[in-house]
Amino acid sequence: MVENGIGRMWRGRTNRDQADGYEAVFRDVVLPELHDVAGCRGAFLLRRDDAEGAEFVTLTLFDSLDAVRAFAGEQYETAVISEEAHAVLRDFDTTAQHFTVVVAPDDLT
């Protein structure tokens, strides 16, 4: 559980024919980078298809803002977009939002 940790939320959009490509980038590029960040506790990738393409929401869990900074840098609200992701996304948020985790899945047990 990420007790009083930080959830980092970000959104990106792509054309339908590029959506599977972004999923692959998330699995093959983003997750390995996150795995190497001390204090990163995992990530979720959510997808919603609509008439205009696909929207993705990422929620990454960190122990603290210091751990977020280790991933994103001192300007931690700035989105981190790999070249591979930039190539398949139509548009994306340039900043990420940060939330304090107050209830986590482990709290259900």
SULCORCOR-V710685 format. One record per helix or strand of 3 or more residues. SS is the DSSP state (alpha for helix, beta for strand). FROM is the first residue (numbers start at 1). TO is the last residue. If there is no record, write none. Layout:
SS_FROM_TO + SS_FROM_TO
This chain:
beta_6_14 + alpha_16_35 + beta_40_50 + beta_53_62 + alpha_65_72 + alpha_83_88 + beta_97_100 + alpha_105_108
